[in-house]
Structure formats: structure tokens, C-alpha cells
């Protein structure tokens, strides 16, 4: 019997996929503002650092941008 390797996925990667799918599906539209990192962390019950990692990955992809005084859009 061959054993299956179970891949561990970091929590920040799971949050990335959730936010990415909301952007791609149109649930989050261009120029929509994301809730604060504190609110997202509370909503998904993760740390702000985890949220920050997921958001940074989306920013590198060009799907999100951060604007001083406005937030992440």
C-alpha cells in the first residue's frame, strides 16, 4: 500500500486563496477597499501578520494596492 504525502499549507496561503478568489470572482471589485488588517484578522481568526503576508502577495501580483490614508484597495 502506497502512502500519500499530506501537504501542509500555511495559513497565510489559505487567506491568500480566499482573497484571491474574491477578487477573481468579482466579489471584490476594482477600487473596493478591504477591511482593516485588524478586522480581517478577527474575521478569519488569524494574526495580523498572517493577513499582511497574504495581502503582500496579492500586492506583488498587482491585484491590490495600498494607499496612505485610504487603506488597501
N, C-alpha and C positions, 0 to 999 in steps of 0.2 A: 504494500500500500504506500503510495507516494504522499508525503506530507506537503500541505500547502503553506506557503510562507504568507503570513499576515502582515500586510504593510501598515505601518503606523503613520498616520497623517497628523502633522502638527495642528493644533487648534487654530493658529493664525491662518493656515492654509484652508481650513474649513470655512472660516469667516470670509476669507478672500473669495472662495467659490460662491458663497451666499450673496455677497455684494456684487460680484461679477455677473451672476445670473440675473439679479435685479436690474442691472444696467443693460445687459444684452436683451432682456425680455421687454424693456421699455417701462418697467415698473418705476425705475428711476430715470427721469428724462434729463436731457441736457439742461444745464443751469439749475437743476434741483439742488437744494442744499441738504447735505447729510446732517443727521442729528449730531450733537457734540460727541466727542470720543467717550466722555463720561456716560452719556445716555446709551450709546451703542454698547459699551462695556456692561452696563446694567441690563440692557435688553437681552444680550447673549450670554450673560453671566460669565464673563471673562475679564481679564485685566485690560487696562488701557494700553499697555504695551502690546498685547495681542492685537487689539484693534489697530494700533499705529502700524504694526508690521503689515497687516492686510491692506490698509489704506495706502501705505508707501508703495506696495507692489502695484496697486491699481494706478497710482500716480506715475510710476515709471512706464507703465503701459500707455499712458496718455488718456486714461479713462476718467480720471479725477484730477482736480487741481485744487490747491489751497490758496485762498486769498485772505490777506490780513484784514481783520475786522469783519469779514463775511463768513469765513469758515471753509469747509471743504465742499466743492461743487462738482 
